[in-house]
Amino acid sequence: MNKKTILPGGTLGILGGGQLGRMMAQAARTLGFQVQALDPDPACSSRFVVDQCYTADFSDAEEATRLARSSDVVTLEIEKIPLTTLRAVATHAPLRPGPSVLEVVQHRGRQRAWLAKHGFPQGPWRQADSEEALASAVTELGGRCFVKSCEGGYDGRGQYQVKSAAEAPQAWRELGQRSVVVEAALDLESELSVLVARAPNGEVAVYPPAYNHHEERILDWSLLPGQVPSQVISQTTEIARTMSAALSVEGLLVVELFLLKDGQLLVNELAPRPHNSFHATEVACLTSQFEQAVRAVCNLPLGSVEVVRPAAIVNLLGDLWLNEGGPKFEHVLAMPGVRLHLYGKREARKGRKMGHLSAVGHTPEEAVARVKAARAALGA
């Protein structure tokens, strides 16, 4: 069952109905697949683009099993799914990626330990399971650190920056008095990510690295391909290939990376799903990350990762909707080389990702300038 190929006409199940699931479902439908999703939100982004949507908590193994029984293969668009649910799904349909991948990725401490065991480069870190251990870890790592919850957290949530051990008690309280990973602050040149697709038949395809810019720990804009030295591209490719094989990934794996000012390339975090920083593949590449995800989990031939033109994206947060008059969509729709991507979310909230803009250019610099100008025209 784990090597089964699912041809167009089959049914793809997706655990999670957010924007990543929505865009994956749209790609699957273009390829001729039926699509089902499961999500706790009855108004999730995927609801109106899938054939069947199960409304249930991710801990509801019974409903997840219902989805699996009527699917030819199941994948996911979010990591925060209990292992008990994933294992239940895997007994009824191929689950790609499988529970063993999520067991590593879901917990930052396990993830860091796995990276260390397999020799992947990473910055100095410690796991702390008490306030006292947290204070000691901050001291050992030089004082200036990022403290992150071992479980949960996304788009900057579940993180706290400290400058000394004196701030450890506040960090411990803010993060829920539970296990954390403490990471030494690093002297960054840039933040990159690399996306690898790996099919059950062993075929692998690696996209060029994306260059990412964050504001308040949320991805603000991203450029593909990132303008980095050729040796860095070779390093990111090798890390992605080696890591996907070591984890036995079936589907997608995104490796977030730090490029330091001294030239070191270090692993930050892993995501076994489509990723915000590769939304530009929809307009930059012959195969988008969403189509590639469908191909990989269905064990079909992988698509070309060739970049045919530079592209950039900017995220559109709910703050824009809360401004007087809301977004001026007509302005960006009149701009050449720019596309608007909305996620179908009914409620706008501060910091919530509501959509993104993409833009192409003759050069990477032109693509970035164009997409930033488009967001400004929206009223951001």
N, C-alpha and C positions, 0 to 999 in steps of 0.2 A: 504493500500500500504506500510506503514512503517514497517509492520511485515512480509512482503512477503519473502518467502524462494526462492532462486535462485539455481536451481540444475545445475550440470555439463551439458554443452550443451547450457547454456544461454550465454548472452553477458554482459561483465563487461566493463563499461566506466571509464576511469581514467582521471581526470583533472590534467595535468602535465605529461610531457614526459621525465623527467630527469632519473637519474640512479635508483632512488627509484621506479619510475613507470616501468622502464625496468625490474627490478628484480621481481616486483609484477606481471607484465604481464607474465613473464616466469613461475612463479609458477602457475598462473591461467591457462595457456595453458597446463601445466602438469596435472592439474585437469580436463581438457576437456572443458574449457570455451573459447568462442570467446572474443577478447579484442579489445577495441578502446581507443585511447588517444587523448587529445587536448593539444597543446603546441605552443607557439609563434615561436619556433625555427624549421625551416624546416628540420634541420639535428639533431633533438633531439635524445637522447640515445634510446628512445623507438621505433623510427620509423620503424626499420626493424624487430621488434619482435612482432608487433601488426598487426591485420587484417586491421585496418583502422586508419589513423592518420590525424586529423584535424589541419591544421596550422592556428592559430588565436590567437590574444591577449586574455589574461584571462578576459579582460573587454568586450569581444565580446559575449554578452549574446545570440545573435542569433545563432552563431556557437556552443556554448555550449549547447543550446537547441537542435540543430540537433543531437549532440552526445547523449543527454539524450533520445530523442525520439526513437533512435535505440538501446538503452541499456536497460537491465533488471534491472540493479542497477548501480549507479555511486559512485565512491569514489575519493580520491585525494591523491597526493603525495607531495603537497606543500601548505603552508598556504596562500600565497599571492594571493588569488583569491577574487575579489570584492564580497561583500555580494549580490549585485544585480544579479551577475552571478549565485551565489550559489542558490539564491531563485528562479531564473528562471529555473534552472536545477531541483530543488526539486518539481516543479509543474508537471514535466513530467516523473520522475522516482524516486525511492527511492534514496536519497542522504545520504550516510553514511561515515563519521559523517555528521551531519546536520548543517545548517547555524548558529544555536544557539551556537554550540560549537566553530565555527570559529569566531563568534562575540566576544567571550571572549578571545580567544587565539591570534588573530591578533594584538591586541593593548596591549602593555605591561602595560600601566596604568590600563586598564580594567581588565587585567589578575591579576595584583597585588591586585586590589580592590576586585575581586571575591575571591581570596585566603583568604584575610582578612575576608570577610563576612562569609565564610564557615569554618573559624577557622583552616586553614592549616598553619603550622609553616613556617615562612619566616623571612629573615633578615630585619633590619631597612631600610626603603625606603621612598622616596617622589616623587611626580610627579611635574614637573616644566614646565610652559608654557611660560616662558620669561627668559631672561638672568638674571634679578634681582632675580627671584624666584629660578633659578638654583644656584646662588651664596649663597643665604640664605639656601637652602637645603644642600649644601655641608658643610656649617658651622655647621648646626644643626646635621649633621651626623658624625661630627668629622674630616672633612677635606679629609681623604683618601677615595675616592669613585670611583665607576664605573658609568659613565653616558651613558645611552642607549637610542637610538631613540625609541619612543613609537611604531612606525610602521616601518616595514622593518628591514633589517639587518640580516645577517646570516654568520656563520663561522668567527665571530669576527668583521665583518663590522657593521657600525652603532653603534660603541661603542668608548668611550674615557675615559681614566683613568686620574683622577686628584688627586693632593696631597693637594690642598688647594683651598679656594674660589677665590684666585687670578687667577687661571687657568680657571675659569668658562667662561669668555668671549671667550677664544679660543675654549673650548669645545662646546659652543653654536654655534659658527661659523662652526666648523668642522662637526657638526651634522645637519647642514641645517637650523638652527634657527627655529626649530619646537619643539613640545612637546617631553619631555624626561622623563625617569624615572631615579632617582638618587638612587643608592644602596650603602650602607656602605660597605667598604671592610671588609672581614671576615677572621678570623684565621682558614684556612682550614686544615683538616687532609687529606681529599680526596674528589674527585668528583665522584658521582655515578649516575646511571640512572636505572629506573625500567620501564618495559613494561607490560601493561595490555591490554588484548583483551576482548572486551565485545560485545556479539551478541544481536540483537534486542529481542531475546527470553529471555534475562537476564543472559545467561550463561557467566561466567567470568573465565579467565585463566591469571595468573600472572607469568611472568618469574622471575628467581632470578636476583638480581641487578647486573649490569655490573660496573666494575671499569674503570674509564676513565682518560687518561692523555692527556693534551692539550699542544701545543706549539703555541705561538702567537695567542691564543684564538681559534685555530683550533684543532679539535680532532686529535691526533697523533696516539695513540694506545689505544686499549680497551681490557679488559679481561672479560671472562664469564666462570664460575661465579666469581664475585668479591670476594676477600678474606676479608670479613668483619665479625664482630661478629654476632652470631645468633640473638641477639635482634635487631640489625640493619636490618637484613633480614626481621624479623617480622614487624618492623616499615614500611619498604618500601612497603611490601605487603599490609599492612592495608591502607597506604596512597593511593596506586594505586587503590585498590578496592573501597574505599570510594569516591575518586575523580571521578572515571569513572561513578559511579552511580549518584553523584551530578551533573555532567555535562551531564548526559544521553548520554554518548558516545556510538556510534554504529560503531565498527571498532577497531582501535588501539589508545592507548594514551601512550606516553612516558613522564615520569616525571623526569626531571633533578634535582638532589639533591646535596646539600653540606653537608658533614659530617665534623663538626667542631672538633677542638682539644679537646674541653670540652665534646664531645660526643653528642652534639645537632645535629639533622637531620633537615635541612631546605630545602624548595622547592625553586629551582632556576627558571626553566621555563618549559612550557608544549609544547608538539608537538603531534598533533592528526594524526599520520601517522607512517609508518616505519621510523627507525632512524639509523643513522650511527653507534651508539654504540651497536646495536644489529645485525650487519652483521654476527657476529660470530655464531649466531643461525643456520646458514646454515650448519655448520660442527660440532657444539656442541650439538644441540638439536634434539629430534625426530621430531619436527615441527619447520621450520624456521619462522621468523617473517613475511616473504612474503606470505607463504602459510597460516599462521594464519590470516593475513589481509584479504585474499580472503575468507577464511572460515567465518570470523566474519561478513564481509559486506554482504555476501550471506546468512546469517542466518543459516549456516550449523553447525554441531557439531564441537566444537573447538578441536584442536589437543593437544597432550600431550606436556607440556613444560619441560619435564624431560631433564636434562643435562646428556648426556651419556659419555662425556669426556670434560675436560677443553679445551678451545680454545681462541685464541687471534687474533686480526686483527691489521694491520697498514694501514694507508691511503697512497696512492700514488698520489702525487701532480704533477702538470704540470712541475714544476721545473726539475724533473727527465728527462723528455722528451727533455728539453732544453739543457741538458748537452751534450757534444760531444759524439757521438755514441749512445745516447739514452739508454733506459733501456735494460739490458741484460736478456731478458726473459728466454733464454735457461738455464741460471744458476739456477733460482728458480724452473723451471719445473723439474729439476733433483733432487730436494731436497725432501726427504720423509716427509710426514706429512704436506706439504705446498700446498696451492692452490692459483692460480692467478685468480683474478676477474677484468676484464676490462669493462668499461662502454660504449664503442663504440663512444666516443667523438672524433670528427675529428680534433679539434684544441686544442693544449696544451697551457695553459697559466700559468704563475707563480701563485701559490696558488690555481689553479683549481683542483678539485678532478677528477682524470682520472681513478681511480680504487682502489683496495685494495688487500692486501695479507691476507690470513687466515692460521693459523697453529694450529694443535692439539698437545697435549702432555699428558703424564701420570700424570703430575702435572701442576697446573697453571703456576708455575715458568718456567717449560720446554716449555710450549706453548708460553709464552712471549719471552723467549730467542730465540726460533726457528723462530718466525715471524720477530723479529728484525734482526736476522742473514740473513734471506731471503731478507729483504729489502736492507741490506748492499751488498748482492751479486748482486742485481739489478744495483748497482752503485749509490745508494742514499747516 
